Amino acid sequence: MKRILKLLPLLLVVSLFFTTSGFAKSENAKKSLVALGDSIPFGYGLTDSMDEPSRDAFPYLIGEAADLRVRNLAVPGWKTSDLLNALNHDQKFIQAVSKADYITLNIGSNDLLKSIKDAYVASGGNLDNEAIIRLINSLGPSAQILQLNISLIVGKINALNPHAKIVLYNFYNPFLFLGESHPINLLGNPLIQTINHALEGLNYPNLAIANAYVIGLSPFYLLPGDIHPSLAGHELLANIGLNALK
């Protein structure tokens, strides 16, 4: 009887070991999602910390809903050229993309909108209509480079991992918070729609377009006085992404 009692703690340890290993194996067996992009998938503005992506950002919401392991490699402030460079030279990005089952891509806003935002802030919000028109018209070359870079990024991801499902988020007009009748909002929106139409022409069998354009249709989906999505905006982005992933 004493021998049996002495064995019980050992059996308990062995049982816990195999149970823990089982959980670890189950976690590792999950399919993975890698999020690429800028401050939007990073979850900028959802928390005060900028040390790591917000757990309320849409990639994590997708992972929670679809039971996926999530690695969020989004970097605030990045342009498409930054991500393209990382996919060509940074082993962290190359390895993560090569091993992913699903990849979300949300980048390009900084390519277009930073100059408009900077000019608007510098003017104190007093840009006249002619200045706004000049700004919007000057974005033509930037829009062409943006479209080219996104095509190159998707092609590079596909080359690194032809089996991964890629979800490319298109663009929303972030200047709705200025007011529906504000010239920047009115003049910027057609440019955004033109770029989104061009993205529809990307032809890869494993690519799906997630229609993020709807985020810019209501200030409810943007942080107050900001161009970044609110928590409700991230929840909507997650649902859009899940629908694209099917």
N, C-alpha and C positions, 0 to 999 in steps of 0.2 A: 504493500500500500504506500509505504514511504517512497519507494522508487517511482511509482506512478505520480505521486505528488511532486517529486523533484522534476519529473519530465514535463509537467504542465507549463512552467514558465518558458522552457525551451520550445515547446510546441507553439506557444503563443507568439514567441519571437519569429519562428519560421513562418507562421501563418501571416503575421504582419508584413514580413519581408515579401512574400509572394503576392499579398494583396497590394502592397505599395508598387511592386514591379508591374502588376497588372494595370494599375492606374496610370503609371508612366507610359506603358506600352499603348494604352488607350489614347492618351494625350498625343503621343507621337504619331499615332495612326491617323489622326485627324488630317484632313486636307488643309492646305495652307493658302492664305491670301497675303499678297504683298501689295502695299499701297505706295504709289509713287506720285510725287507732285510737290505742291508749294504749301502756302499757309492754310489753304482751304482744307485739304485732307489732314493736315497737322492739327486742325481744330483751334486755330488762332482765335483768342477772345473768349473761349469757353471757360478757361481757367486763368489765374494770374501768372502761373508758371509757364516759362518758355523753355524749360530744361528738357522736356520730353513731350511727345504728342498727347493731346487730351484723350482720355478713355471714352469721352462722349463724342469724339469725332466719328464721322460716318463709317470709316473702315472697321472700327471696332464694333459698331452697331450691326454691320453686316456679319461680322464674325460671330457675334453673339446669337444672331438670328439663325445663321446657317451652320453653326457649330464648326467654325473654322479657326485654325491658329492664325493670328494676324501679326504681321511685321510691318510697321508703319515707318517708311523711309522718307516721308515727306519733309521738305526743308523750307521754312518760311523765307520768302524773298527770291526763291529760285525762278529763273526763266527757263524756257525750253532748252536753250543752249547749255545750261548747267546740267540738266538731267541727261541730255544727250552725251555730254562729256563723261558723266559718271558711268553711264552704261557702256561706254567704250573703254574706260580706263580704271574705274574703281572696282576692285575685286569684291567689296562688300555688296555692291549693287549687282554686279555680274552674277555672283553666286546665288544671291537671294532670288533674282529673276529666273535663273536657270532651274531652280528647285521648286518654284511655286506652282500651285495648281490653278490659282486665280490671281489676276493682277488688275488693280484699279489704277487708272491714269487720269489725273486731274491737274493740269498745269497749262500755263499760257497767259493767264490774266495779267501777270506782271510784264509780259512782253508788250502788251497793248496799253494797259490802264495806268501804269505808274506815272507816265509823263502827264497824263490828264489830271490825275489826282494831285501831283506835285504842283502843277500850274494853278489848279483850283485853290489849293491850300495857300500857296504863296500870294495869291491875289486877294485872300480873305473872302473868297466867294464872290468877287466882283468882276469876274471875267465878262466882257461884253460879248454879244452874239458873234461878231466878226472874229474875235480871238478864239472863241469856241469852235467855229467852223474851220479856222485854220488848223487848230489842233487835231480835229477829227480827220481832216483831209490829209494831214501829215502822217497819219497812221497807216496809209496804204502799203508802203514798203514793209513796215513792221508786221502787218497782217499777212503778207505773202511769205515772209521769213517764218512766221509762226506756223503757218500751214505746212511749209516744207519741213520744219523741224519736227512737228508732230508726226508727219508721215515717216520721217527717218527714225523717230523714237519707236513707233509701232513696228516698223520693219526690223529694228534691232532687237526688240523684245521677242518678236516672232522667230528671229534667227537664233536667239539664245535658248528659246523654249517654244518650239512649234506646237506643243500640246497644251499649253496653258490657255485658259480662257481670258481674254483681255476685255476689260470694260473701260471704254474711253468716255469720260464725261465731257459733254460739250459746254458751251459758255452761256452764262446768264449776264444780263445787264445789271451791274452792281450799283448803278447810280440812281436807282429808284428812290433811295432815301432823300435825294435832293428835291423830290417832287415829280409827279408824272408830267407836268408841263415844263419842267426845267429844260433849257436848251441842251445841256450835256446829256440828259436822259433821252431826249427826243432824237438827237443827232447820233448818239452812240449806239442806240438800239439797232438801226439798220445794218451797221457794221458788224455787230455781234451776229445777227441773223445770216449775213453773207458768209461769215466764217463757218458758222454751224452747217450751212448748206454744203460748203466745200468739204467738211469733215465726213459728210455722208458718202462722199465718193471714195473713201478709203476702202479697199477691197481685200479683206483677209477673212478666211473662213472661220477663224477663232475670235474675231473682233465683233463686239457689240457696242453700239452707241447708247449711252445713258443720257436722257434728255434733262440736263440740269438747267436748261433755259427757264423752266417754270419757277425756279427759285427767285428770279428777279421780277416776278409778276406781282409780288406782295411784300410790303415792308415787314410783315410778320415773320418772314423767313430770313431776315437780315438782322444783325445786331443793331441796336439804336445808334444812329449817326455813323454807321460803319458800312463797309462793303463786304464784310465777311458774314457767312451764314450764322444764324442763331442756332440754339439747340433744336428748335423746331425745323430749321433749315437742314441741319445735319440728319435729323430723323427722316426728312423727305428725301434727301440725297441717298440715304441708306435704302429706302424703299425702292427708289428708282434703280439703284444698283442691283438690288435683289431681283427686280423684274428683268433686268438685262441679263443677269446670270441664269434666270429661270431655274 
